Amino acid sequence: LYTKQVRNGLAEGLFGSTWPYLAGQSHGEFLNHFVTESQRAGNALQFELLAAASAVQIFIFVAFSSILSWELVAMAILFGVLIVLVILPFQRRAKALGEAFNLANRDISFHCVDFLKGSKLIKVTASDEAVIDRLATYVQELFRVGFHTEITIAQTYFLVQAMPVVLLTVVIAVAHEMLGLEPSSTLVFLLFMIRIAPRAAQFQQQAQGYSVASPALRVIAERRAEAEAAGEDLHAGGNVFDKLSDGVAMDSVSYTFPDGGAAVIENVNLTIGHNQMVAIVGKSGAGKSTLIDLLVSLRKPTAGHITIDGIDLSEMNLDSWRRGIGYVAQEATIFNDTVRNNLTFAHPDASEDHILNCLELARFAEVADELPDGLDTVLGEGGVRLSGGQKQRLALARALVGKPQIRIW
């Protein structure tokens, strides 16, 4: 059940949320919370269940021991409370170290992903040593937290193992000198105590393990709640877009980023007719990309309306609207897969003839022919086998495969 929740949370966070939420996230950090921390969270749940099982066994043995001598049981319980009080500071320290381990683990995962993405820049600028030094700092912090965690666990384990021995010695003395129990009854009681002691030690270790790993549960719960709160409404019951008849219009559209500040786009009026080509030009930061994000409904206007054939975009079924768009970004996204799978990523049922025709239109057919396995060549991470221009042409061919009503590039 928990694995399913983590999987759903990952899907919701990466693909079910609104674009401003995704655009403001570190994807390496996001993945670390949902994948790396899920293992620690699973450990926390396991420790919790094992501790519950140990507690049940301890209760049963204590109940039977009470039949022989409730006085000795009361003394053992008081002694157990004393052990808990002695160990409580170690428990709190373990939880604090668990929080610190979570932060250190997040930092090193995030920076490793970030530096790997920028490996080309790092090599070209001869920044290898600086990057290694920075990573060494994060590794050292992770080691420090992990080391102190192990020390705390070892100290707790020593106390939990040593103090029951003291308890058994005291029980024997009290049973013989003060209560006058028969040797046979004392031996049976000691047998119960011997059975209880290792389970009490296990319970303490499991509780300690839960304290160390439990911050991961909180982190994942917070990230899931954050992703769900940013969930995107696709208007499944809205107007279904089939084909463009009249055109697209923007009526007094303005947009301001959620964190405030001046409007990026203000009072824009624009009409693009059917079969019309429009170029949007302007200096860097003028809002060209934001205008496109509004058109494909990755962002919502803070004022004004966008209409498709006279229908407000806010009333449109967004899945159907986006399926009708062929989109090529400034930085082409190429998946670590074959040329064919990159082309048919959103349209796996596309025919071979249609694929080849799109390759010809995008002037990528010759490039595909020269690749070792043609359309079945794996392009590597980020399309490393291709040049920048070839990536753009492949992205253009992919956009054409869907037979889009609207083409944006």
N, C-alpha and C positions, 0 to 999 in steps of 0.2 A: 504493500500500500504506500509506504513512504517513498520507494523508488518511483512509483507512478506519480506521486505528488511532485517530486523533484523534476521528473521528465516534463510534466505539464507546466511547471513553473518556468523551466528553461524555454519551452516553446512560447509561452505567453510573454516572457520577457524579451525574447529576441524577435519574435515575428507577430505577436498579437498586440503590441503596444503602439502608441502614436509615435510619429517620426520625431517630434521634438524631444520625447523621452529617450528614444534610441540614440539620437544624434548627440545627446549630452552625456552618454555613457562611455566608459572605457570598456570595450568589449572583452579585453583580456581579464579585467577585474570582474566583469559580470560572469564570464565563464568560470572563473576561479571560485566564485561564491556558489554557483550551482553544480559544479562538477567536483572540484577538489574538496570543497567543504562538505559535500554530500557524504563523502566517505567518513569524515569525522562525525558527522551527524548520525550516520548509521551506527558507528561505534557507540555513540552516546545512548542511542535507543537500546542497543544490545546490553550495555552495562546496566541500564535501567531495569530491563526485564530480568537479568541475572540477579540483580540486587533484590528484586521482589521475590524471586524464587528462594533465595537464601533466607530472607526474612520469614517466609512461611515455614521453612524447615526449622529455623531457630524457635519460632513460636510453638511448634509441635513438641520439640524436645523440652522446652521450658514447662509446658503444660504437664508432661509426664514427670518431670523432676519435682514439680510442686506436690505431687502425691506423696513423695518420700519425705520432703522437708521444705515447707514453704519458707521457713526462716533462712535456710541456705540460699533458696532461690531469690529471696528479697535482697540478701547480701550480694549475690552475684549480679542482680540488676543494678544495685547501687554502684557496684564496681564497674559495670558496663557504662553507666552514666558518666563515671569519672573518666573512663577511657575516651568517651565521646568528647568531653570537655577538654581533655588534653590534646586531642587530635583536631578539634575544631579550627584552631589557627592554621594548621597545615591544610585543612580543607579549603579555607578561604584563600590561602595563598595559591593553591592548585587552580582554583577558579580564575583568579586574577592572571595567573600564568597562561591559562587557556585562552583568555581574551588577548593577551599579548602575542601568543603563538598565532592566533587567527590573523592579527594585524601584520605580523612579520611574514606569514605565509602569503598573505594577499599582496604585500609589497613586492616580494621576490617574483611571484608569478606574473604580476602586472608588468614589471620592468623587463623580465626575460622576454615576454611576448613583444613588448615595445621595441627592445633592442634588436630582436630577430627581424622585425619588420623593417627596421632601419639599418640592416647589416651592410647594404651597399654604401650608404652615406658614411657609415662608420669606417669602412675599409678605405674609401676614397679620401677621407679627411684624416686618415691615420690616427683615429681616436680609439684604437683598440685598447690601449693601456688604461685610458680614462674610464672606459666602459667596464673593463675588468675590475678596476678599483671600486667603482660604484657598486657593481654586483657583489664584490667581496664584502662590502659594508653590510648589505642586506643579508648575505649568507651568514656573516658573523653574528648578526642580531638574531637570526633564526636559530643558530647554534646555541647562543647564550640562553635564549628562552627555553629551548629544548633541554639543555643541560640542567638548568635550575628546576625544570619540571620533573626530570628523572630523580634529582636529588630529593625533592619534596616527596615523591612517591616512595623512594627508598627509606626515608626517615619515618614516614607513616607506617610502612610495612614492618620496620623494626619494632616500633612501639606496639603495633597490633599483635605481633608474634610474641613479644617478651611479656607483656602485661598479663595475658591469660595464665602464664606459668606461675606468676605471683599469686593470681587468684586461686589456682588449684592448691597451692601450698597453704594459703589462708583457710580454704574450705576444709582441708584435711584436719588442720589444727582445731578449728571451731567445732567441727563435727565430733571429734574425739574428746576434746577437753570441756566444751561448754554444753553441747547438746546430748552427748552420750549416745550417739547413734551406734548401732551394731556395725561391726566391720563389713558384713555383707551388704547392708543398706548403704554404707558409705561408699563401697566399691561400685555399687550400681549407680549411685548419684554421680560419682566421679566419671563413670562411663558416659553418662549423659553429658557431663561438662566437657569431656574430651571430644564428644561428637559436636557439641555446640561451638567450641573454641575455633576450630578451623572454618566453620561456616560464618562465624562472626568476623573472622579475619577476611574471608572472601567478600562478605557484605561490605566491609570497610574499603577494600581494594576496588570493588565495583562502584561504590559510591564516589571514591576518589577519581576513578576513570571517567565516571559520568561528569564530575565537576570540571575535569580538564577538557572534555569533548563537547559539553553542552553549549558553549558559546556558538558553535557551528549551527545548532538548531535555531538559535535566535537570529543569526545572520540570514539563514535561508528563509525563515519565516518573514523577516523584514523585507527581503528582496522580492519574495513572492507577492507580498501585500503591495509593495511599491509598483511592481509590474502590472498587477491586476487593477490597481487604481488608475494606471495610465492606459488601460485597455482601449483599443480602438473600436468604435461602433461602425460596422461596415454597412449598416442600413439594409439588412437582408430583405426586408419587406418593401424596400423602395422601388422606384421606377427602374426597370431593367434596360440597360443601354444595348441597342442592337447595331445600329449604324448611324453615322452622322448625316443629317439631312440639310439643315440650315447652317449651323456653325456654333462657335463658342463665343460667349460675350462676358466681359467683366464690367460691372456697373459700380463705379465709385468704390473700388476695392482698396482697402488699407490693411496693413499687417504690422504688428508690433510684437517683438519677441516676448515670451512669457515672463522673462526677468525684468521687463520694463525697458525704459530708454526711449529714444526717438523712434518714430515709425520708419521701418525699412522701406515699405511701399505705402504711398499715401494717395488716395483718391484717383486710382488708375481706372480709366475707361478704355476698353479695348474690344474690338470685334474682329473675329477671324472667321471668314466664310468657308463654306464647304469647297474643297479642292483649292484652297488658297494657301500660298506659302508666305510666311512672315518671319523676318529675322529680328531678334531682340538684341540690341547692341547698347553698350554703355560702359562706363569705367568700372574698375574693380570695386565691389561693394555697393554697386548701384541698386542691387536687388533682383538681378536677372534670374539667378538660381532660385530665389525665394518665390518669384513669380511662377516658375515652372512647378515648384513644390505645391503652390496653391492650386494650380491647374489640375494636377494629378491627385489632389486632396491629401497630400502628406501633411500639409498644414491647413488650418482653417482661417479664413479672413477674420480680422477683428472688427471689420466694418465692410459694408457693401455685399454684393452678391455675384456669384459666378453661375452662369446658366449654360446648359447644353441643349441646343434645339429648343430654347425657351423654358427648359425645366431647371430649377435651382439644383446646383450640385449637391446641396445638403439633403435633397430628397431623392438622390440617385443611389441605386444599389452599387456600392463602390467596387465590388468584385467584378461586376459586368463592365463597369466603366474602365477599370484598369486593364481588363483583358483586351479592350479595344485600343490600347495605346502601345505603340512601339517606341521604346525609350533607349537612348544611348547616352550614358553619362559622360561628363568631361573626362573622368578617369574610368576607363572601361573595366568592368568587373569580369574577370576570367576565372572560372573555377578549375581546381586541380582535377581535371577529368579529360575525357577525349574531346576532340573537336566536335564530333557528332552530338555528344551529350551536352556540350555547351550550347550548340545550336538549338537543340530540341528541349532545352531545360524547362521552359514553360509550356511547350507543345509537343509532348512525346509521341503523339500520333501523326506528326507531319510525315508526308510521303517522301521517298528518296528523290523523286523528280523535283518536287517543290524545294527541297533542301539545296539541291544542286543549282537550281535556278536562282535562289537567294544568294548563293555563293558567287555566282556570276555577276549579279547585280551589284554586290558589294565589292567586286574585284578581289575576292579572296580565293577563288577557285585554283589559281596557279600556285598560291602559297600552300594550299591543302595538298596539291599533287606532289609538292616537293618534300613534304613531311615524311618521315620514315614509314609510318603505317597509315598514311592518308588521313581519312576522317576518324580513324580509330587511334590516332596518336594522342597519348596523354600529354597535356601541355605544361604540367607542373604547377606549383603553387604560384598564383597570380599570373599564370600564363607566361612563365619564364622563358619558354621556347620561342616566344614571339617578340617582335619589336613593338614599340609603342604604336606605330601606325597600323601594324598588322592586327594588334589587339582591337583598335578602333574599327577596323573593317570587319573583324569577326563579330564584334558587338552589333555592328550595323546589320550584318546578315542575320544574326539572331533576332533582331527587332523585326526584320522583314518576314521571318518564318511564321509569325503569328498573324499575318495579313491584317495589320493594324488599320483602323479607321483614322487614327491620328498618329502622326510620327513626330517625335521630339528628339532632336539631337543638336 
